[in-house]
Amino acid sequence: MSRIGRSTARLTSTGAPLAPDKD
C-alpha cells in the first residue's frame, strides 16, 4: 500500500498514469 501511495503522488506530480509506474 505504501508503494501505491507513493506512485499516486508521483503520477500527480508528473501527470502520468500509475499503470506504467506500477509495472
C-alpha positions in Angstrom: 0.0 0.0 0.0 2.9 2.3 0.8 4.1 1.9 -2.8 0.7 2.7 -4.2 0.6 5.9 -2.2 4.0 7.0 -3.5 3.1 6.1 -7.1 -0.1 8.2 -6.8 1.9 11.2 -5.5 4.4 10.8 -8.3 1.8 10.4 -11.0 0.1 13.5 -9.7 3.4 15.5 -10.0 4.3 14.2 -13.4 0.7 13.7 -14.6 1.5 10.2 -15.9 -0.7 7.2 -15.2 0.3 4.8 -12.5 -0.1 1.9 -14.9 3.5 2.2 -16.2 4.6 3.2 -12.8 3.2 0.0 -11.3 5.0 -2.0 -13.9 
